[in-house]
Amino acid sequence: MTAARATLAAADDFAGWRDHARAFLAAGIAPEGVVWDVAGGDAPDLFGIGAMAGPTAPADGEAIRVPRDLLGLLRDALMHSAPHRFALAYRLLWRLRAAPHLHRDPSDPDMIALHGLAKAVRRDIHKMHAFVRFRKIGVVDGREQFAAWFEPDHHIARATAGFFRDRFAGMDWLIVTPEASIAWDGVALREGPGGSRDDVPAEDAVEAEWQAYYASIFNPARLKINMMKREMPVRYWRNLPEAPLIAGLIGDAGRRVGAMVEGGTRSEERLAEIPVAERRFDNLDRLYAALDAEDAPPSPGFSRRVVFGEGPSSAPLMLVGEQPGDQEDEAGRPFVGPAGQLLDQCLAEAGLARDGIFLTNAVKRFKFTERGRRRIHQTPTTGDISHYRWWLAEEVRLVAPKIVVALGATALHALSGRKQALGPVRGAALPWGGRLLLPTVHPSFLLRLPDEQGRAIERGRFVRELRRAVAAI
């Protein structure tokens, strides 16, 4: 006979489930004595859910401490759409009283099931981050208005709201899902009832430009259809503005690869692996305006700000770093943080003035993870580097330096088109695209060295390599 019933305020009501579970455990109610359900009626208020009242616990009820890692796993898993998720989670807590280390048992069937639910939810969140496409619907009080439609598999609308708020804080937007809608007006997040695809315009004024850009960066030589469909499932294609192009690009891939092979040139005479867009910009200002307007971060964890290159538009020497850091992101300028200050000192020792050099980064945004109030640098992935490689190639073409210095392995990867060890080529002036490429370390490498003697040795070598670049010019 059922001893207790828990009715949660919403399908993702973790707080309500937690409060009920605590009270049921304290009252000694076994998992088979609990029925879990979700309140029906109007759409839930995803940003104002209060704690659900559980049964009154006896004064001598048994308390239970839930390990932090298990709590995070439960929070993710309970956003799944599986009806049994609440019962599974409560059963685990019930068993945890007798087996405190249960959550560390990789062979336990309940833990296997919980990990499976959490993994599916995290993947769904990643897909929503990647495949939401905003359509411009107007301008109100000087702020652009955008809307998007998305169909998640699980109850993740609330969980993704903060990501989109932080990523697109400068515009007003609405994301409609079948279950709920979330909106940002520059001040607060708001929630409303779900809707349908018809609530969002099918296209907007910049659709054609986005399609042209997508076609230009589509690399037929790297086409792997099965992997593409796994990372970008076909069910999402109908919501993507580039979707009408995909079938044609796939069908034409073989011919384009053949043409690339037939007309191939020596690797040092081109930016290897860099897709060549049909359009060309005639100055850096227009290039950066397009980058700022069109770019979307290639993966989670990036800052909202794009940091452009800086320096004379016809500088004979270009220095390419990895990505902006925290201070560069705040200032909107490259190389102004600790590594940039050290670079300025080394440049001066090498007889170079910063204002005569063009400084930029391979990746145009700061990638980080948050730890308290700090933003900790994260190394860009191969996909991140590839995402910005065409824009970097355009910078090189427009500035037309005589020599490009790659500061670190990420910059070398972006410029050469392949991942390779920095050590074997460090300090060598290599023929490359009608100019010279000189790979060396990033100044941040010098800051990380633990002992003073090592720093002095590597700094001297770095300065000599900068002088070598001057001599090459």
C-alpha positions in Angstrom: 0.0 0.0 0.0 1.3 3.4 -0.9 2.5 5.3 2.1 3.4 8.7 0.6 2.9 10.7 -2.6 5.2 13.5 -3.8 3.9 16.0 -6.3 6.6 18.2 -7.8 6.0 21.7 -9.1 7.8 21.0 -12.5 9.5 18.3 -14.4 12.9 19.7 -13.4 12.0 20.5 -9.8 15.2 19.3 -8.2 14.6 21.4 -5.1 11.2 19.9 -4.5 12.4 16.4 -5.0 15.3 17.0 -2.6 13.0 18.3 0.1 10.6 15.4 -0.3 13.4 12.9 -0.3 14.9 14.3 2.9 11.5 14.2 4.7 10.7 10.6 3.4 14.1 9.4 4.6 13.7 10.9 8.0 10.3 9.3 8.3 11.7 6.0 7.3 9.5 5.6 4.2 10.9 2.9 1.8 11.2 3.6 -1.9 8.4 1.2 -2.8 6.1 3.3 -0.5 6.5 6.5 -2.5 4.8 7.6 -5.7 6.4 10.6 -7.6 4.5 12.8 -10.0 4.6 16.3 -11.5 1.8 18.8 -11.1 -0.2 19.5 -14.3 -2.0 22.6 -15.3 -0.3 25.8 -16.5 3.4 26.0 -17.5 5.7 26.0 -14.5 7.5 29.1 -13.4 11.0 27.9 -14.1 12.7 30.9 -12.5 10.5 31.0 -9.4 10.1 27.5 -8.1 9.9 27.4 -4.3 10.6 24.4 -2.1 7.9 21.8 -2.0 6.7 20.9 1.5 7.5 17.3 2.4 5.9 15.2 5.1 6.6 16.2 8.6 9.7 14.4 9.8 9.9 12.9 13.3 12.3 14.7 15.7 14.6 11.6 15.9 14.6 11.0 12.1 17.8 9.7 10.6 19.9 12.4 8.7 21.9 11.5 5.7 24.8 13.3 4.1 24.9 13.2 0.3 28.4 13.5 -1.2 28.8 16.6 -3.4 29.7 14.6 -6.5 26.6 12.4 -6.2 24.4 15.5 -5.6 25.7 17.0 -8.9 25.0 13.7 -10.7 21.4 13.6 -9.2 20.8 17.2 -10.3 21.7 16.4 -13.9 19.9 13.0 -14.0 16.6 14.5 -12.7 16.3 16.7 -15.8 15.9 13.5 -17.8 12.5 12.8 -19.4 12.4 9.2 -18.0 9.4 8.8 -15.8 11.3 6.6 -13.3 14.1 9.1 -12.6 12.7 10.4 -9.3 12.1 6.9 -7.9 15.6 5.8 -9.0 17.2 8.8 -7.3 15.3 8.2 -4.1 16.2 4.5 -4.1 19.8 5.4 -4.3 19.6 7.7 -1.3 17.7 5.0 0.6 20.5 2.5 -0.1 23.2 5.1 0.7 22.3 4.9 4.4 23.6 1.4 4.6 26.3 1.7 2.0 27.9 5.2 2.3 30.3 4.5 -0.6 27.6 3.2 -3.0 28.1 6.1 -5.3 31.7 5.0 -6.0 30.7 1.5 -7.1 30.9 1.5 -11.0 29.2 -1.9 -11.2 26.1 -1.0 -9.2 23.0 -1.2 -11.5 21.4 1.9 -10.0 24.6 3.9 -10.3 25.0 2.8 -13.9 21.4 3.8 -14.7 21.9 7.2 -13.0 25.1 7.9 -14.9 23.3 7.0 -18.1 20.5 9.6 -17.4 23.0 12.3 -16.5 25.1 11.7 -19.5 22.1 12.0 -21.8 21.0 15.2 -20.2 24.5 16.7 -20.5 24.6 15.8 -24.1 21.2 17.4 -24.7 22.4 20.6 -23.0 25.5 20.6 -25.2 23.3 20.2 -28.3 21.1 23.0 -27.3 24.1 25.3 -26.7 25.4 24.3 -30.2 22.3 24.2 -32.3 20.1 27.1 -31.2 20.0 29.5 -34.1 18.6 33.0 -33.4 16.5 34.8 -36.1 16.4 38.6 -36.0 12.8 39.8 -35.5 13.3 43.6 -35.1 14.9 46.4 -33.0 13.3 48.0 -30.0 14.8 51.0 -28.2 18.1 50.4 -30.0 18.3 46.8 -28.9 18.1 44.0 -31.5 15.4 41.4 -30.9 16.0 37.7 -31.7 14.0 34.5 -31.4 14.9 30.8 -31.7 13.1 27.5 -31.6 14.6 24.3 -30.1 13.2 20.9 -29.3 15.3 19.3 -26.4 14.9 15.7 -25.5 14.9 16.4 -21.8 13.8 19.1 -19.3 16.8 21.5 -19.8 15.3 24.9 -20.6 15.9 26.2 -17.1 19.4 24.8 -17.0 20.5 26.5 -20.2 19.0 29.9 -19.5 22.2 31.2 -17.8 24.4 30.1 -20.6 22.4 32.1 -23.2 22.1 35.1 -20.9 25.9 35.3 -20.4 26.7 34.5 -24.1 24.1 36.9 -25.6 23.7 39.6 -23.0 23.9 42.4 -25.5 20.7 41.5 -27.3 17.1 40.7 -26.4 16.2 37.1 -27.2 13.5 34.5 -26.8 14.0 30.8 -27.0 10.8 28.8 -27.5 10.7 25.0 -26.7 7.6 22.8 -26.5 7.7 22.8 -22.8 8.6 26.3 -21.9 10.1 29.5 -23.3 12.9 31.6 -21.8 13.7 35.2 -22.5 16.3 37.9 -21.8 15.6 41.6 -22.0 19.0 42.9 -20.9 17.9 43.0 -17.2 16.3 39.8 -16.2 15.5 36.2 -17.4 11.9 35.5 -17.8 9.9 32.3 -18.3 6.7 31.6 -20.2 4.6 28.8 -21.6 5.9 26.5 -24.4 5.1 27.0 -28.0 5.7 25.7 -31.5 8.1 26.2 -34.4 5.5 28.5 -36.0 6.1 31.0 -33.2 9.6 31.8 -34.5 10.3 33.3 -38.0 11.7 30.8 -40.5 14.5 33.2 -41.7 15.8 36.7 -41.3 17.9 39.3 -43.1 21.3 37.8 -42.3 20.4 34.2 -43.3 21.9 34.5 -46.7 25.2 35.9 -45.3 25.4 33.0 -42.7 24.8 30.4 -45.5 27.6 32.0 -47.6 29.9 31.9 -44.6 29.0 28.2 -43.8 29.6 27.2 -47.4 32.9 28.9 -47.4 34.2 27.1 -44.3 32.9 23.7 -45.2 36.0 21.5 -45.8 35.3 18.5 -48.0 38.6 17.0 -47.3 37.7 16.5 -43.7 34.1 15.3 -44.3 33.2 12.3 -42.1 29.4 11.8 -42.6 28.8 9.4 -39.7 30.7 11.6 -37.3 29.0 14.7 -38.6 25.6 13.1 -38.0 26.6 11.9 -34.5 27.8 15.4 -33.5 25.0 17.2 -35.4 22.0 14.8 -35.4 19.8 15.0 -38.5 16.8 15.8 -36.2 18.3 19.3 -35.6 19.0 20.1 -39.2 15.5 21.4 -39.9 16.1 24.2 -37.4 19.5 25.3 -38.8 19.7 28.0 -41.5 22.6 26.1 -43.1 20.6 22.9 -43.4 19.5 23.5 -47.0 23.1 23.6 -48.0 24.3 20.4 -46.3 23.1 17.8 -48.7 24.6 19.6 -51.7 27.9 20.2 -49.9 28.1 16.5 -49.0 27.2 15.5 -52.6 29.8 17.8 -54.1 32.6 16.9 -51.6 34.2 14.2 -53.8 34.5 16.5 -56.8 35.9 19.3 -54.6 38.5 17.1 -53.0 39.6 15.9 -56.4 40.0 19.5 -57.6 42.0 20.3 -54.4 44.3 17.4 -55.1 44.7 18.2 -58.8 45.4 21.8 -58.1 47.4 21.3 -54.9 50.5 23.4 -54.2 53.4 23.0 -51.8 52.3 23.3 -48.2 54.7 26.1 -47.5 53.0 28.2 -50.3 49.6 28.2 -48.6 47.9 28.3 -45.3 47.6 24.6 -45.0 44.0 23.3 -44.4 42.6 26.8 -44.3 39.3 27.0 -46.3 39.3 29.9 -48.8 36.1 31.9 -48.7 34.7 33.3 -51.9 34.5 36.8 -50.4 37.4 39.0 -49.5 37.6 42.1 -47.3 39.5 45.2 -48.4 40.6 46.3 -45.0 40.8 45.2 -41.3 38.0 47.4 -40.1 35.5 45.6 -42.4 36.9 42.2 -41.5 36.5 42.9 -37.8 33.0 44.3 -38.2 32.0 41.1 -40.0 33.7 38.9 -37.4 32.0 40.8 -34.5 28.6 40.5 -36.2 28.7 37.0 -37.5 30.8 35.0 -35.0 29.3 32.6 -32.5 31.6 30.9 -30.0 32.6 27.5 -31.4 32.2 25.6 -28.1 31.0 26.2 -24.5 33.1 28.2 -22.1 34.0 31.2 -24.3 33.6 34.9 -23.4 31.0 37.0 -25.2 33.7 39.5 -26.4 35.7 39.2 -29.6 39.2 40.6 -29.2 40.6 42.0 -32.5 44.2 42.3 -33.6 46.1 45.6 -33.0 48.9 47.4 -34.8 49.8 49.0 -38.1 47.7 47.6 -41.0 50.9 47.1 -43.1 53.3 46.0 -40.3 56.3 44.0 -41.6 56.1 41.8 -38.5 53.0 40.0 -37.1 53.0 38.2 -33.8 50.2 35.6 -33.3 49.3 34.3 -29.8 46.9 31.6 -28.6 43.9 33.5 -27.4 43.0 36.6 -25.3 43.3 36.2 -21.5 41.1 37.5 -18.7 42.6 41.0 -18.8 42.6 41.1 -22.6 38.9 40.1 -22.6 38.1 42.9 -20.1 40.1 45.5 -22.1 39.2 44.3 -25.6 42.8 44.5 -26.6 45.5 41.8 -27.2 48.5 41.2 -25.0 47.7 43.6 -22.1 47.9 41.1 -19.2 51.0 39.7 -17.5 52.1 37.8 -20.6 51.6 40.9 -22.7 53.6 43.1 -20.3 56.5 40.5 -20.4 56.3 40.5 -24.2 56.6 44.3 -24.2 59.8 44.0 -22.2 61.3 41.3 -24.4 60.4 43.3 -27.5 62.2 46.3 -26.1 65.3 44.1 -25.4 65.2 42.8 -29.0 65.1 46.4 -30.3 61.4 46.3 -31.3 58.7 48.8 -30.6 55.2 47.5 -29.9 53.5 50.2 -32.0 55.4 49.0 -35.1 54.2 45.4 -34.8 50.8 43.8 -35.5 49.6 41.7 -32.6 46.7 39.2 -32.8 45.6 35.8 -31.6 44.7 32.5 -33.3 41.5 32.2 -31.3 39.5 35.4 -31.0 37.7 34.9 -27.7 38.8 34.0 -24.1 38.0 30.4 -23.2 37.7 29.8 -19.4 36.2 28.0 -16.5 34.9 29.8 -13.4 36.3 29.1 -10.0 34.6 31.3 -7.5 35.2 34.8 -8.8 38.2 33.8 -11.0 38.1 32.9 -14.6 40.7 30.2 -15.3 42.2 29.9 -18.8 41.3 26.8 -20.8 43.3 25.6 -23.8 41.3 25.9 -27.1 40.4 22.6 -28.8 41.2 21.7 -32.4 37.7 22.6 -33.3 38.1 26.1 -31.7 41.3 26.7 -33.7 39.7 25.6 -36.9 36.7 27.8 -36.3 38.9 31.0 -36.4 41.5 29.8 -38.9 39.9 31.5 -41.9 39.6 34.8 -40.0 43.3 34.6 -39.1 44.2 33.9 -42.7 42.4 37.1 -43.7 44.3 39.1 -41.1 47.6 37.8 -42.5 46.5 38.5 -46.1 45.4 42.1 -45.3 48.4 43.0 -43.1 50.8 41.2 -45.5 53.7 41.0 -43.1 57.1 39.8 -44.2 57.4 37.4 -41.2 54.9 35.9 -38.9 55.9 34.8 -35.4 53.9 32.0 -33.9 53.8 32.4 -30.2 53.2 28.9 -28.9 51.9 25.6 -30.2 48.3 26.8 -30.6 49.4 29.6 -32.9 51.6 27.2 -34.9 48.7 24.8 -35.3 46.4 27.6 -36.5 49.0 29.0 -39.0 50.4 25.7 -40.3 47.1 23.8 -40.4 48.3 20.8 -38.4 49.0 20.0 -34.8 52.8 19.5 -34.2 55.5 19.7 -31.6 56.9 23.2 -31.1 60.4 22.1 -30.0 61.8 20.7 -33.3 60.9 23.9 -35.3 61.3 26.5 -32.5 63.4 29.5 -33.7 63.7 28.4 -37.3 62.6 30.9 -40.0 60.5 28.6 -42.3 59.3 29.5 -45.8 55.6 29.8 -45.7 53.1 31.3 -48.1 55.5 33.8 -49.7 56.7 35.0 -46.4 58.5 33.5 -43.3 57.0 31.8 -40.3 59.1 31.7 -37.1 57.7 29.5 -34.3 58.7 30.2 -30.7 57.1 30.0 -27.2 54.3 32.1 -25.8 55.4 34.6 -23.2 53.1 32.9 -20.7 55.5 29.9 -20.9 58.2 32.1 -19.4 55.9 33.1 -16.5 55.1 29.5 -15.7 58.7 28.4 -15.3 59.3 27.6 -11.6 62.9 28.7 -11.1 64.6 32.0 -11.7 67.6 30.5 -13.5 65.4 28.6 -16.0 63.3 31.8 -16.6 66.5 33.8 -17.3 67.8 31.2 -19.8 64.5 30.8 -21.7 63.9 34.6 -21.7 67.3 35.1 -23.3 66.5 32.5 -25.9 63.1 34.1 -26.6 64.7 37.6 -27.1 67.3 36.1 -29.5 64.4 34.6 -31.5 62.7 38.0 -31.7 65.9 39.5 -32.9 66.1 36.7 -35.5 62.7 37.8 -36.8 64.0 41.4 -37.1 67.1 40.1 -39.0 64.8 38.1 -41.3 62.8 41.2 -42.2 
